[in-house]
């Protein structure tokens, strides 16, 4: 029965989808147009002429393999593979050229917080004996200059700056030399980023609370001045009852008041210092984390290093 093959998508009776049988390790497929009896099977039957086997098809070439070749799947596959590889190479090249620059533009708003955190960390590791007094003064002065350059817009970013953190480190190394590499002793990018993010929100949230208070004040003043003005009240897109315009303005006042209170709660929750947590399991440098937290203006250090570097709940609270 190994001599029966698929023809034009139809299978003749008795066809095995496993391909031709092998005897003694040899493929006993009959030659095109040869009697099936030449293989020792199916005496009295003649083979239907076969398509030449496509070397790209793989497998035994019988049954479903022949059908797949007939519809051109295996013939197209190498082209698709090379197109995919080329696209991936282009994507990687584009990201390497422009991805870092875009990231640096987005997170450079945390530049001053990165400088602040790095200066505090240099003080902490100096107190722990990692830096000499001279090294600490060099690093601190270099960071102060970078902060001034960032503030007045003269800081030179480069396309290969991965983010604001790498940009500051690069600038510091150019400014003071190899001693800049000691700044990252005992610190991970994980706790550094988490600290910068919290410091940035600690600076932003009070400003937002102040703006909400200003808006609430305006709404309260307008509610008082508009007292007595009637407007139609709507429900389900239909006029329902007459209401005071003052009532409507104060409805927004109380909605903004809830936002203000949530920001206050968010400010309290993010007031925890993750610096000193390392990548995940703490730092090998004997820094005083309570003094470090106080130096950065945090209420307390984080209680668990794993939670400290992975926590972004405060960011979700802020966005909500």
C-alpha positions as CSV (number, residue, x, y, z in Angstrom):
1,X,0.0,0.0,0.0
2,X,3.0,2.3,0.1
3,X,2.7,2.9,-3.6
4,X,-0.6,4.9,-3.3
5,X,0.0,8.6,-3.0
6,X,-2.0,11.9,-2.7
7,X,-3.0,13.1,-6.1
8,X,-4.5,16.7,-6.5
9,X,-5.4,16.8,-2.8
10,X,-7.3,13.4,-2.8
11,X,-6.0,10.3,-1.1
12,X,-6.4,6.9,-2.7
13,X,-7.6,4.1,-0.5
14,X,-5.1,2.5,1.8
15,X,-2.7,5.4,1.7
16,X,-0.6,5.7,4.9
17,X,0.2,9.2,6.0
18,X,3.4,8.0,7.6
19,X,5.2,8.2,4.2
20,X,7.0,5.3,2.5
21,X,8.1,2.3,4.4
22,X,11.7,1.7,5.1
23,X,13.3,-1.7,4.8
24,X,16.8,-2.3,6.1
25,X,17.3,1.4,6.7
26,X,16.7,2.2,3.0
27,X,13.9,4.3,1.6
28,X,11.9,1.9,-0.6
29,X,10.0,4.6,-2.5
30,X,9.3,3.4,-6.1
31,X,10.7,5.4,-9.0
32,X,8.3,7.6,-10.9
33,X,6.2,5.5,-13.1
34,X,7.6,2.2,-11.8
35,X,5.3,-0.6,-10.8
36,X,4.6,-0.8,-7.1
37,X,5.7,-4.4,-7.2
38,X,9.3,-3.2,-7.4
39,X,9.1,-2.4,-3.8
40,X,7.8,-5.7,-2.8
41,X,4.3,-4.4,-1.9
42,X,1.0,-4.2,-3.6
43,X,1.7,-6.6,-6.5
44,X,-0.4,-5.9,-9.5
45,X,-0.9,-2.2,-8.9
46,X,0.9,0.6,-10.7
47,X,2.1,3.8,-8.9
48,X,0.6,7.1,-9.8
49,X,3.4,9.4,-11.1
50,X,4.8,11.4,-8.2
51,X,6.0,15.0,-7.9
52,X,9.7,15.2,-7.5
53,X,10.6,15.6,-3.8
54,X,11.3,19.1,-2.8
55,X,14.6,19.3,-0.7
56,X,13.1,22.1,1.3
57,X,10.1,20.1,2.4
58,X,11.8,18.0,5.0
59,X,10.4,14.8,6.4
60,X,9.7,11.8,4.3
61,X,7.9,13.8,1.6
62,X,4.8,11.6,1.6
63,X,1.2,12.2,2.5
64,X,0.6,15.5,4.2
65,X,4.1,16.6,3.2
66,X,3.3,16.3,-0.5
67,X,0.0,18.2,0.1
68,X,1.9,21.0,1.9
69,X,4.3,21.3,-0.9
70,X,1.5,21.4,-3.4
71,X,0.1,24.5,-1.7
72,X,3.5,26.1,-1.5
73,X,3.9,26.4,2.2
74,X,7.4,25.1,2.5
75,X,8.4,27.1,-0.6
76,X,7.4,30.3,1.0
77,X,8.7,29.6,4.5
78,X,12.4,30.6,3.9
79,X,11.3,33.9,2.5
80,X,9.1,34.7,5.5
81,X,12.0,33.7,7.8
82,X,14.5,36.0,6.2
83,X,12.0,38.9,6.2
84,X,11.4,38.3,9.9
85,X,15.1,38.3,10.7
86,X,15.7,41.5,8.7
87,X,12.8,43.3,10.5
88,X,14.1,42.2,13.9
89,X,17.6,43.5,13.0
90,X,16.1,46.8,11.9
91,X,14.0,47.1,15.1
92,X,17.0,46.5,17.3
93,X,19.1,49.0,15.3
94,X,16.4,51.7,15.6
95,X,16.0,51.1,19.3
96,X,19.8,51.3,19.9
97,X,20.0,54.5,18.0
98,X,16.9,56.3,19.2
99,X,15.5,54.4,22.2
100,X,18.0,55.6,24.7
101,X,17.6,59.2,23.6
102,X,13.8,59.0,23.9
103,X,14.0,57.4,27.3
104,X,16.4,60.1,28.5
105,X,14.0,62.8,27.3
106,X,11.2,61.2,29.2
107,X,12.9,60.6,32.5
108,X,15.1,63.7,32.5
109,X,12.4,65.4,34.5
110,X,13.7,63.3,37.4
111,X,17.2,64.6,36.9
112,X,17.4,66.8,40.0
113,X,16.1,63.9,42.1
114,X,18.8,61.6,40.6
115,X,21.4,64.1,41.6
116,X,19.9,64.5,45.1
117,X,19.9,60.7,45.6
118,X,23.4,60.2,44.4
119,X,24.8,63.0,46.6
120,X,23.1,61.5,49.6
121,X,24.4,58.0,48.7
122,X,28.0,59.4,48.3
123,X,27.7,60.9,51.8
124,X,26.4,57.6,53.2
125,X,29.2,55.4,51.7
126,X,31.8,58.0,52.8
127,X,30.6,57.7,56.3
128,X,30.8,53.9,55.9
129,X,34.5,54.2,55.0
130,X,34.1,53.3,51.3
131,X,35.1,56.8,50.1
132,X,38.0,58.9,51.4
133,X,37.2,62.5,52.2
134,X,38.9,63.6,49.0
135,X,37.0,61.2,46.9
136,X,33.7,62.2,48.5
137,X,34.4,65.9,47.8
138,X,35.3,65.2,44.2
139,X,32.1,63.2,43.6
140,X,29.9,65.7,45.5
141,X,31.4,68.7,43.6
142,X,31.0,66.8,40.3
143,X,27.3,66.0,41.0
144,X,26.6,69.6,42.1
145,X,28.0,70.8,38.8
146,X,25.9,68.3,36.8
147,X,22.8,69.5,38.8
148,X,23.6,73.1,37.9
149,X,24.1,72.2,34.2
150,X,20.7,70.4,34.2
151,X,19.0,73.4,35.8
152,X,20.3,76.0,33.4
153,X,20.0,73.7,30.3
154,X,23.7,73.4,29.5
155,X,23.9,69.7,30.4
156,X,25.1,67.8,27.3
157,X,22.9,64.7,26.6
158,X,24.1,62.1,24.0
159,X,22.1,59.8,21.8
160,X,23.7,56.8,23.5
161,X,22.6,57.9,27.0
162,X,20.3,55.0,28.1
163,X,18.5,57.1,30.6
164,X,19.0,60.1,33.0
165,X,20.9,57.9,35.4
166,X,23.5,56.8,32.9
167,X,23.7,60.3,31.5
168,X,24.6,61.7,35.0
169,X,27.1,58.9,35.5
170,X,28.8,59.6,32.2
171,X,29.0,63.3,32.8
172,X,30.4,62.7,36.3
173,X,33.1,60.4,34.9
174,X,34.0,63.0,32.2
175,X,34.2,65.6,34.9
176,X,36.2,63.9,37.7
177,X,37.6,60.7,36.1
178,X,37.6,57.1,37.2
179,X,36.8,57.9,40.9
180,X,33.2,58.5,39.6
181,X,32.9,54.7,39.4
182,X,33.0,54.4,43.1
183,X,29.6,56.2,43.4
184,X,27.7,53.1,42.5
185,X,29.4,51.0,45.2
186,X,26.8,49.1,47.1
187,X,23.9,50.6,45.1
188,X,21.8,49.0,42.4
189,X,19.9,50.6,39.6
190,X,16.8,49.0,41.2
191,X,16.9,51.0,44.5
192,X,18.3,54.1,42.7
193,X,15.3,54.3,40.3
194,X,12.8,53.5,43.0
195,X,14.3,56.3,45.1
196,X,14.3,58.8,42.3
197,X,10.7,58.0,41.4
198,X,9.5,58.6,45.0
199,X,11.6,61.8,45.4
200,X,10.0,63.1,42.2
201,X,6.5,62.4,43.4
202,X,7.2,63.9,46.8
203,X,8.1,67.1,45.0
204,X,5.1,67.0,42.6
205,X,2.2,66.0,44.8
206,X,2.3,69.0,47.1
207,X,2.2,71.3,44.0
208,X,-0.9,69.4,42.8
209,X,-2.6,69.7,46.2
210,X,-2.0,73.4,46.2
211,X,-3.5,73.7,42.7
212,X,-6.6,71.8,43.8
213,X,-7.0,74.1,46.7
214,X,-6.9,77.1,44.4
215,X,-9.5,75.5,42.2
216,X,-11.7,74.6,45.1
217,X,-11.5,78.2,46.3
218,X,-12.7,79.5,42.9
219,X,-15.6,77.0,42.8
220,X,-16.7,78.1,46.3
221,X,-16.5,81.8,45.4
222,X,-18.6,81.2,42.2
223,X,-21.1,79.1,44.1
224,X,-21.6,82.0,46.5
225,X,-21.9,84.6,43.7
226,X,-24.3,82.5,41.7
227,X,-26.6,81.7,44.6
228,X,-30.2,81.8,43.4
229,X,-29.6,81.0,39.8
230,X,-31.7,78.0,38.6
231,X,-30.7,75.5,35.9
232,X,-32.2,72.3,34.8
233,X,-30.9,69.1,36.4
234,X,-30.5,66.1,34.2
235,X,-30.7,62.4,34.7
236,X,-30.5,59.7,32.0
237,X,-29.9,62.5,29.5
238,X,-33.3,64.0,30.3
239,X,-34.4,67.1,32.2
240,X,-35.5,66.1,35.7
241,X,-35.6,68.7,38.4
242,X,-34.5,72.3,38.7
243,X,-31.3,72.8,40.7
244,X,-29.2,75.7,41.8
245,X,-26.2,76.6,39.8
246,X,-24.4,76.9,43.1
247,X,-25.4,73.3,43.9
248,X,-23.9,72.1,40.6
249,X,-20.6,74.0,41.2
250,X,-20.2,72.6,44.7
251,X,-20.7,69.0,43.3
252,X,-17.4,69.5,41.5
253,X,-15.9,71.1,44.6
254,X,-16.5,67.9,46.6
255,X,-15.2,65.7,43.8
256,X,-11.9,67.6,43.7
257,X,-11.8,67.5,47.5
258,X,-11.7,63.7,47.3
259,X,-8.8,64.0,44.9
260,X,-7.0,66.3,47.3
261,X,-7.4,63.8,50.1
262,X,-6.2,60.9,48.0
263,X,-3.1,62.9,47.1
264,X,-2.4,63.5,50.8
265,X,-2.8,59.7,51.5
266,X,-0.5,59.0,48.5
267,X,2.1,61.4,49.8
268,X,2.1,59.5,53.1
269,X,2.4,56.1,51.5
270,X,5.3,57.1,49.2
271,X,7.3,58.7,52.1
272,X,9.5,55.6,52.5
273,X,13.1,55.4,51.4
274,X,14.1,52.4,49.3
275,X,17.8,53.4,48.9
276,X,20.1,50.9,50.4
277,X,17.9,47.9,49.4
278,X,20.3,47.0,46.6
279,X,19.1,45.0,43.7
280,X,16.7,43.0,45.9
281,X,18.5,41.6,49.0
282,X,20.0,44.7,50.6
283,X,23.5,46.2,50.3
284,X,26.8,44.9,51.4
285,X,27.9,48.3,52.5
286,X,27.2,49.1,56.2
287,X,25.3,52.3,55.5
288,X,23.0,53.9,58.1
289,X,19.7,53.6,56.3
290,X,17.8,55.7,58.9
291,X,20.3,58.5,58.5
292,X,20.2,58.1,54.7
293,X,16.4,58.3,54.7
294,X,16.5,61.4,56.9
295,X,19.1,63.0,54.6
296,X,16.7,62.6,51.7
297,X,13.7,63.9,53.6
298,X,11.9,60.5,53.9
299,X,9.9,59.6,57.0
300,X,11.6,56.2,57.3
301,X,13.6,53.6,55.4
302,X,11.8,50.8,53.7
303,X,11.1,47.8,55.9
304,X,11.7,45.1,53.3
305,X,14.2,45.3,50.5
306,X,12.3,43.0,48.1
307,X,9.2,45.0,48.5
308,X,11.0,48.3,48.3
309,X,12.5,47.7,44.9
310,X,9.4,46.1,43.4
311,X,6.7,48.4,44.8
312,X,5.0,50.8,42.4
313,X,1.7,51.0,44.2
314,X,2.4,54.6,45.0
315,X,2.6,55.4,41.3
316,X,-0.8,53.8,40.7
317,X,-2.2,55.7,43.6
318,X,-0.8,58.9,42.1
319,X,-2.3,58.2,38.7
320,X,-5.7,57.4,40.1
